[in-house]
Amino acid sequence: MLAVEPLEPKRHDRDRFACGEPTLDAYLRRQAAQHRRDGISTTHVLVDDVQPSHIIGYYSLSAAQLLLTDLLEVDRKRLPAYPVPAVRMGRLAVAACEQGKGHGDYLLAHAVARCLTLRTQMGVRVLLVDALHEKAASFYRAYGFRDTAATSQALYLPLGTG
Ligand SMILES: CC(C)(COP(=O)(O)OP(=O)(O)OC[C@H]1O[C@@H](n2cnc3c(N)ncnc32)[C@H](O)[C@@H]1OP(=O)(O)O)[C@@H](O)C(=O)NCCC(=O)NCCS
């Protein structure tokens, strides 16, 4: 059975993770655990209980904000003229040998669900992502993410108004 767990360096094998983007592999190996300790970001890994040390994929989250003018006009309605509170999913990656099996879709849905839970405890208006390249941006757009006004590398998903 699949599960998403907080990254635990003693339990999860970070060294073998390879997704095809060296910067995303290096982050998991060298920085993710330290960032969690320092309160910079949290990293959540997808594992299977048959081989629980094998990291299938991961995402990381941190608090963020963006300018009101970064949102499309339709998403600015009724918002005060303050920075918009956000959660940033700075990284999302699936191991190359596991890609194309729906794990990216699963991890993204998991991150969105986590943001919706957070939204009951603190103000969070959007989920922000940094796309490494245009291919990644098109992956996010397929899920309803919208380009920020600032750059098409940063996209956001409105988290609802209810
Ligand atoms: C992008 C990535 C996370 C997708 O994960 P995945 O497990 O391969 O994706 P899934 O199997 O869940 O596919 C979900 C959908 O996204 C599409 N998709 C997969 N990779 C894509 C890519 N690189 N660009 C655009 N669309 C992509 C799939 O075709 C699928 O759409 P469909 O359901 O209509 O067929 C993964 O390919 C990856 O880690 N790539 C390297 C790192 C990277 O580019 N990360 C992006 C964030 S910066």
The ligand as an SDF file (V2000), in Angstrom:
LIG
                    3D

 48 50  0  0  0  0  0  0  0  0999 V2000
    6.5110   15.8450  -13.5960 C   0  0  0  0  0  0  0  0  0  0  0  0
    6.4310   14.5500  -12.7510 C   0  0  0  0  0  0  0  0  0  0  0  0
    6.3860   14.9230  -11.2650 C   0  0  0  0  0  0  0  0  0  0  0  0
    5.1330   13.8130  -13.1420 C   0  0  0  0  0  0  0  0  0  0  0  0
    5.0410   12.6400  -12.3530 O   0  0  0  0  0  0  0  0  0  0  0  0
    4.5140   11.2650  -13.0080 P   0  0  0  0  0  0  0  0  0  0  0  0
    4.3370   10.2860  -11.8950 O   0  0  0  0  0  0  0  0  0  0  0  0
    5.4060   10.8720  -14.1220 O   0  0  0  0  0  0  0  0  0  0  0  0
    3.1230   11.7500  -13.6010 O   0  0  0  0  0  0  0  0  0  0  0  0
    1.7560   10.9320  -13.6500 P   0  0  0  0  0  0  0  0  0  0  0  0
    2.0230    9.5210  -14.0880 O   0  0  0  0  0  0  0  0  0  0  0  0
    1.0150   11.1080  -12.3690 O   0  0  0  0  0  0  0  0  0  0  0  0
    1.0110   11.7100  -14.8080 O   0  0  0  0  0  0  0  0  0  0  0  0
    0.0630   12.7160  -14.5220 C   0  0  0  0  0  0  0  0  0  0  0  0
   -0.2560   13.4680  -15.7920 C   0  0  0  0  0  0  0  0  0  0  0  0
    0.7990   14.3850  -16.0940 O   0  0  0  0  0  0  0  0  0  0  0  0
    1.2990   14.1530  -17.4070 C   0  0  0  0  0  0  0  0  0  0  0  0
    2.7470   14.3750  -17.3300 N   0  0  0  0  0  0  0  0  0  0  0  0
    3.6590   13.5760  -16.7570 C   0  0  0  0  0  0  0  0  0  0  0  0
    4.8840   14.1350  -16.8350 N   0  0  0  0  0  0  0  0  0  0  0  0
    4.7340   15.3220  -17.4600 C   0  0  0  0  0  0  0  0  0  0  0  0
    5.6220   16.3560  -17.8300 C   0  0  0  0  0  0  0  0  0  0  0  0
    6.9390   16.3130  -17.5540 N   0  0  0  0  0  0  0  0  0  0  0  0
    5.0990   17.4130  -18.4630 N   0  0  0  0  0  0  0  0  0  0  0  0
    3.7790   17.5060  -18.7540 C   0  0  0  0  0  0  0  0  0  0  0  0
    2.8900   16.5620  -18.4200 N   0  0  0  0  0  0  0  0  0  0  0  0
    3.3660   15.4800  -17.7890 C   0  0  0  0  0  0  0  0  0  0  0  0
    0.9340   12.7250  -17.7200 C   0  0  0  0  0  0  0  0  0  0  0  0
    0.8190   12.5330  -19.1180 O   0  0  0  0  0  0  0  0  0  0  0  0
   -0.3990   12.5770  -17.0190 C   0  0  0  0  0  0  0  0  0  0  0  0
   -1.4530   13.1180  -17.7650 O   0  0  0  0  0  0  0  0  0  0  0  0
   -2.6710   12.1660  -18.2250 P   0  0  0  0  0  0  0  0  0  0  0  0
   -3.2590   11.6280  -16.9490 O   0  0  0  0  0  0  0  0  0  0  0  0
   -3.5570   13.0920  -18.9650 O   0  0  0  0  0  0  0  0  0  0  0  0
   -2.0100   11.1210  -19.0540 O   0  0  0  0  0  0  0  0  0  0  0  0
    7.6290   13.5950  -13.0410 C   0  0  0  0  0  0  0  0  0  0  0  0
    7.6510   13.3200  -14.4170 O   0  0  0  0  0  0  0  0  0  0  0  0
    8.9920   14.1370  -12.6050 C   0  0  0  0  0  0  0  0  0  0  0  0
    9.3660   13.9870  -11.4540 O   0  0  0  0  0  0  0  0  0  0  0  0
    9.7500   14.7270  -13.5370 N   0  0  0  0  0  0  0  0  0  0  0  0
   11.0880   15.2210  -13.2380 C   0  0  0  0  0  0  0  0  0  0  0  0
   11.0590   16.3900  -12.2670 C   0  0  0  0  0  0  0  0  0  0  0  0
   10.1290   17.5070  -12.7120 C   0  0  0  0  0  0  0  0  0  0  0  0
   10.1190   17.9340  -13.8800 O   0  0  0  0  0  0  0  0  0  0  0  0
    9.3270   18.0070  -11.7550 N   0  0  0  0  0  0  0  0  0  0  0  0
    8.3050   19.0230  -12.0350 C   0  0  0  0  0  0  0  0  0  0  0  0
    8.1880   20.0120  -10.9390 C   0  0  0  0  0  0  0  0  0  0  0  0
    9.3930   21.3110  -11.1020 S   0  0  0  0  0  0  0  0  0  0  0  0
  1  2  1  0
  2  3  1  0
  2  4  1  0
  2 36  1  0
  4  5  1  0
  5  6  1  0
  6  7  2  0
  6  8  1  0
  6  9  1  0
  9 10  1  0
 10 11  2  0
 10 12  1  0
 10 13  1  0
 13 14  1  0
 14 15  1  0
 15 16  1  0
 15 30  1  0
 16 17  1  0
 17 18  1  0
 17 28  1  0
 18 19  1  0
 18 27  1  0
 19 20  2  0
 20 21  1  0
 21 22  1  0
 21 27  2  0
 22 23  1  0
 22 24  2  0
 24 25  1  0
 25 26  2  0
 26 27  1  0
 28 29  1  0
 28 30  1  0
 30 31  1  0
 31 32  1  0
 32 33  2  0
 32 34  1  0
 32 35  1  0
 36 37  1  0
 36 38  1  0
 38 39  2  0
 38 40  1  0
 40 41  1  0
 41 42  1  0
 42 43  1  0
 43 44  2  0
 43 45  1  0
 45 46  1  0
 46 47  1  0
 47 48  1  0
M  END
$$$$
